[in-house]
Amino acid sequence: MTAANPTALVEVRSGHGRAADAPVVDIAGVEWPTHKVHAVIAALVVALIALTITGSASAVAWSSGVALVAVWWAERAWYALHPRP
């Protein structure tokens, strides 16, 4: 049995399809693009609302997942189309 090579598990692609000019937020020493932070916050808010309204774990999972993906990709596309000066 061989040990996994951690450097082989990380693929770095530069430039193409990336919102390189997106603003970042420093979280615990790691720079996160703001679209990721906004997506997580939106998913948490939607999860709390769905849990309050429905009480169904399935509804919470689906609605928060849809909110996360929608915010993540919408903001990522926005920053890709509207680069910062």
TIRO-2110 file (N, C-alpha, C; in Angstrom, 1 decimal):
// TIRO-2110
0.8, -1.2, 0.0, N, 1, A
0.0, 0.0, 0.0, CA, 1, A
0.9, 1.2, 0.0, C, 1, A
0.6, 2.2, -0.8, N, 2, A
1.4, 3.4, -0.9, CA, 2, A
0.6, 4.6, -0.3, C, 2, A
1.4, 5.5, 0.2, N, 3, A
0.8, 6.7, 0.9, CA, 3, A
0.4, 7.7, -0.2, C, 3, A
-0.6, 8.4, 0.0, N, 4, A
-1.1, 9.4, -0.9, CA, 4, A
-0.1, 10.6, -0.9, C, 4, A
0.1, 11.1, -2.1, N, 5, A
1.0, 12.3, -2.3, CA, 5, A
0.1, 13.5, -2.2, C, 5, A
0.2, 14.3, -1.2, N, 6, A
-0.7, 15.5, -1.1, CA, 6, A
-0.5, 16.5, -2.2, C, 6, A
0.7, 16.6, -2.7, N, 7, A
0.9, 17.6, -3.8, CA, 7, A
0.2, 17.1, -5.1, C, 7, A
0.0, 15.8, -5.2, N, 8, A
-0.7, 15.3, -6.4, CA, 8, A
-2.2, 15.5, -6.4, C, 8, A
-2.7, 15.7, -5.1, N, 9, A
-4.2, 15.8, -5.0, CA, 9, A
-4.7, 17.2, -5.2, C, 9, A
-3.7, 18.2, -5.4, N, 10, A
-4.1, 19.6, -5.6, CA, 10, A
-3.7, 20.0, -7.0, C, 10, A
-4.7, 20.4, -7.7, N, 11, A
-4.5, 20.8, -9.1, CA, 11, A
-4.7, 22.3, -9.2, C, 11, A
-3.7, 23.0, -9.7, N, 12, A
-3.8, 24.5, -9.8, CA, 12, A
-3.9, 24.9, -11.3, C, 12, A
-4.9, 25.6, -11.6, N, 13, A
-5.1, 26.1, -12.9, CA, 13, A
-5.1, 27.6, -12.8, C, 13, A
-4.4, 28.2, -13.6, N, 14, A
-4.3, 29.7, -13.5, CA, 14, A
-5.1, 30.3, -14.6, C, 14, A
-5.8, 31.3, -14.2, N, 15, A
-6.5, 32.2, -15.1, CA, 15, A
-7.8, 31.8, -15.7, C, 15, A
-7.8, 30.7, -16.5, N, 16, A
-9.0, 30.4, -17.3, CA, 16, A
-10.2, 30.1, -16.4, C, 16, A
-11.3, 30.8, -16.6, N, 17, A
-12.6, 30.6, -15.9, CA, 17, A
-12.6, 31.0, -14.5, C, 17, A
-11.6, 31.7, -14.0, N, 18, A
-11.5, 32.1, -12.6, CA, 18, A
-11.8, 33.6, -12.5, C, 18, A
-12.5, 33.9, -11.4, N, 19, A
-12.7, 35.3, -11.1, CA, 19, A
-11.5, 35.8, -10.3, C, 19, A
-10.4, 36.1, -11.0, N, 20, A
-9.2, 36.4, -10.4, CA, 20, A
-9.3, 37.8, -9.7, C, 20, A
-10.1, 38.7, -10.2, N, 21, A
-10.2, 40.0, -9.6, CA, 21, A
-11.3, 40.1, -8.5, C, 21, A
-11.8, 39.0, -8.1, N, 22, A
-12.8, 39.1, -7.0, CA, 22, A
-12.2, 39.5, -5.7, C, 22, A
-12.9, 40.3, -5.0, N, 23, A
-12.3, 40.7, -3.7, CA, 23, A
-12.2, 39.5, -2.7, C, 23, A
-11.3, 39.6, -1.8, N, 24, A
-11.1, 38.5, -0.9, CA, 24, A
-11.3, 38.9, 0.6, C, 24, A
-11.6, 38.0, 1.4, N, 25, A
-11.7, 38.2, 2.9, CA, 25, A
-10.7, 37.2, 3.6, C, 25, A
-10.0, 37.7, 4.6, N, 26, A
-9.1, 36.9, 5.3, CA, 26, A
-9.8, 36.2, 6.4, C, 26, A
-9.9, 34.9, 6.4, N, 27, A
-10.6, 34.0, 7.4, CA, 27, A
-9.5, 33.1, 7.9, C, 27, A
-9.1, 33.2, 9.1, N, 28, A
-8.2, 32.4, 9.8, CA, 28, A
-6.9, 32.2, 9.0, C, 28, A
-6.4, 33.3, 8.4, N, 29, A
-5.2, 33.3, 7.7, CA, 29, A
-5.3, 32.9, 6.2, C, 29, A
-6.5, 32.5, 5.8, N, 30, A
-6.7, 32.1, 4.4, CA, 30, A
-7.6, 33.1, 3.7, C, 30, A
-7.1, 33.5, 2.5, N, 31, A
-7.9, 34.4, 1.7, CA, 31, A
-9.1, 33.7, 1.0, C, 31, A
-10.3, 34.0, 1.3, N, 32, A
-11.5, 33.5, 0.7, CA, 32, A
-12.1, 34.5, -0.2, C, 32, A
-12.4, 34.2, -1.5, N, 33, A
-13.2, 35.1, -2.3, CA, 33, A
-14.5, 35.4, -1.6, C, 33, A
-14.9, 36.7, -1.7, N, 34, A
-16.2, 37.1, -1.0, CA, 34, A
-17.4, 36.4, -1.6, C, 34, A
-17.4, 35.9, -2.8, N, 35, A
-18.6, 35.2, -3.3, CA, 35, A
-18.8, 33.9, -2.6, C, 35, A
-17.7, 33.3, -2.1, N, 36, A
-17.8, 32.1, -1.3, CA, 36, A
-18.4, 32.4, 0.1, C, 36, A
-17.9, 33.4, 0.7, N, 37, A
-18.4, 33.8, 2.0, CA, 37, A
-19.9, 34.2, 1.9, C, 37, A
-20.3, 35.0, 0.9, N, 38, A
-21.7, 35.4, 0.7, CA, 38, A
-22.6, 34.1, 0.5, C, 38, A
-22.1, 33.2, -0.3, N, 39, A
-22.8, 32.0, -0.5, CA, 39, A
-23.1, 31.2, 0.8, C, 39, A
-22.1, 31.0, 1.6, N, 40, A
-22.3, 30.3, 2.9, CA, 40, A
-23.2, 31.0, 3.8, C, 40, A
-23.1, 32.3, 3.8, N, 41, A
-24.0, 33.1, 4.7, CA, 41, A
-25.5, 33.0, 4.2, C, 41, A
-25.7, 33.1, 2.9, N, 42, A
-27.0, 33.0, 2.3, CA, 42, A
-27.6, 31.6, 2.5, C, 42, A
-26.8, 30.6, 2.4, N, 43, A
-27.3, 29.2, 2.7, CA, 43, A
-27.7, 29.0, 4.2, C, 43, A
-26.9, 29.6, 5.1, N, 44, A
-27.3, 29.6, 6.5, CA, 44, A
-28.6, 30.3, 6.8, C, 44, A
-28.8, 31.5, 6.2, N, 45, A
-30.0, 32.2, 6.4, CA, 45, A
-31.2, 31.5, 5.8, C, 45, A
-31.1, 31.0, 4.6, N, 46, A
-32.1, 30.2, 4.0, CA, 46, A
-32.4, 28.9, 4.8, C, 46, A
-31.4, 28.3, 5.3, N, 47, A
-31.6, 27.1, 6.1, CA, 47, A
-32.5, 27.4, 7.4, C, 47, A
-32.1, 28.5, 8.0, N, 48, A
-32.9, 28.9, 9.2, CA, 48, A
-34.3, 29.2, 8.9, C, 48, A
-34.5, 29.9, 7.8, N, 49, A
-35.9, 30.3, 7.4, CA, 49, A
-36.7, 29.0, 7.0, C, 49, A
-36.1, 28.1, 6.3, N, 50, A
-36.8, 26.9, 5.9, CA, 50, A
-37.1, 26.0, 7.1, C, 50, A
-36.1, 26.0, 8.0, N, 51, A
-36.4, 25.1, 9.2, CA, 51, A
-37.5, 25.7, 10.0, C, 51, A
-37.6, 27.1, 10.1, N, 52, A
-38.6, 27.7, 10.9, CA, 52, A
-40.0, 27.5, 10.2, C, 52, A
-40.0, 27.6, 8.9, N, 53, A
-41.3, 27.5, 8.2, CA, 53, A
-41.8, 26.1, 8.1, C, 53, A
-40.9, 25.2, 7.6, N, 54, A
-41.3, 23.8, 7.3, CA, 54, A
-41.0, 22.8, 8.4, C, 54, A
-39.9, 22.9, 9.1, N, 55, A
-39.5, 21.9, 10.1, CA, 55, A
-39.0, 20.6, 9.4, C, 55, A
-38.8, 20.6, 8.1, N, 56, A
-38.4, 19.5, 7.4, CA, 56, A
-36.9, 19.5, 7.0, C, 56, A
-36.2, 18.5, 7.4, N, 57, A
-34.7, 18.5, 7.1, CA, 57, A
-34.5, 18.4, 5.6, C, 57, A
-35.3, 17.7, 4.9, N, 58, A
-35.2, 17.6, 3.5, CA, 58, A
-35.4, 19.0, 2.8, C, 58, A
-36.4, 19.8, 3.2, N, 59, A
-36.6, 21.1, 2.7, CA, 59, A
-35.4, 22.0, 3.0, C, 59, A
-34.9, 21.9, 4.2, N, 60, A
-33.8, 22.7, 4.6, CA, 60, A
-32.6, 22.4, 3.7, C, 60, A
-32.3, 21.1, 3.5, N, 61, A
-31.1, 20.7, 2.7, CA, 61, A
-31.2, 21.2, 1.3, C, 61, A
-32.4, 21.0, 0.7, N, 62, A
-32.6, 21.4, -0.7, CA, 62, A
-32.5, 22.9, -0.9, C, 62, A
-33.3, 23.6, 0.0, N, 63, A
-33.3, 25.1, -0.2, CA, 63, A
-32.0, 25.8, 0.1, C, 63, A
-31.3, 25.3, 1.1, N, 64, A
-30.0, 25.9, 1.4, CA, 64, A
-29.0, 25.6, 0.4, C, 64, A
-29.1, 24.4, -0.2, N, 65, A
-28.1, 24.0, -1.3, CA, 65, A
-28.4, 24.8, -2.5, C, 65, A
-29.6, 25.0, -2.9, N, 66, A
-29.9, 25.8, -4.0, CA, 66, A
-29.5, 27.3, -3.8, C, 66, A
-29.7, 27.8, -2.6, N, 67, A
-29.3, 29.2, -2.3, CA, 67, A
-27.7, 29.3, -2.4, C, 67, A
-27.0, 28.3, -1.9, N, 68, A
-25.6, 28.4, -1.9, CA, 68, A
-25.0, 28.4, -3.3, C, 68, A
-25.5, 27.5, -4.1, N, 69, A
-25.0, 27.4, -5.5, CA, 69, A
-25.4, 28.6, -6.3, C, 69, A
-26.6, 29.1, -6.1, N, 70, A
-27.1, 30.3, -6.9, CA, 70, A
-26.2, 31.5, -6.6, C, 70, A
-26.0, 31.7, -5.3, N, 71, A
-25.2, 32.9, -4.9, CA, 71, A
-23.8, 32.8, -5.3, C, 71, A
-23.2, 31.6, -5.1, N, 72, A
-21.8, 31.3, -5.5, CA, 72, A
-21.6, 31.6, -7.0, C, 72, A
-22.4, 31.0, -7.8, N, 73, A
-22.1, 31.1, -9.3, CA, 73, A
-22.5, 32.5, -9.8, C, 73, A
-23.6, 33.1, -9.3, N, 74, A
-24.0, 34.4, -9.7, CA, 74, A
-22.9, 35.5, -9.4, C, 74, A
-22.4, 35.4, -8.2, N, 75, A
-21.4, 36.4, -7.9, CA, 75, A
-20.0, 36.1, -8.6, C, 75, A
-19.7, 34.8, -8.7, N, 76, A
-18.5, 34.5, -9.5, CA, 76, A
-18.6, 35.0, -10.9, C, 76, A
-19.7, 34.8, -11.5, N, 77, A
-19.9, 35.2, -12.9, CA, 77, A
-19.9, 36.8, -13.0, C, 77, A
-20.4, 37.4, -12.0, N, 78, A
-20.4, 38.9, -11.9, CA, 78, A
-19.0, 39.4, -11.9, C, 78, A
-18.1, 38.8, -11.0, N, 79, A
-16.8, 39.3, -10.9, CA, 79, A
-16.0, 38.9, -12.2, C, 79, A
-16.3, 37.8, -12.8, N, 80, A
-15.6, 37.5, -14.1, CA, 80, A
-15.9, 38.4, -15.2, C, 80, A
-17.2, 38.9, -15.2, N, 81, A
-17.6, 39.8, -16.3, CA, 81, A
-17.3, 41.3, -16.0, C, 81, A
-17.2, 41.6, -14.7, N, 82, A
-16.9, 43.0, -14.3, CA, 82, A
-15.7, 43.1, -13.4, C, 82, A
-14.5, 43.0, -14.1, N, 83, A
-13.3, 43.1, -13.3, CA, 83, A
-13.1, 44.4, -12.6, C, 83, A
-12.4, 44.3, -11.4, N, 84, A
-12.2, 45.6, -10.7, CA, 84, A
-11.1, 46.3, -11.3, C, 84, A
-11.1, 47.7, -11.2, N, 85, A
-10.1, 48.5, -11.9, CA, 85, A
-8.7, 48.4, -11.2, C, 85, A
END
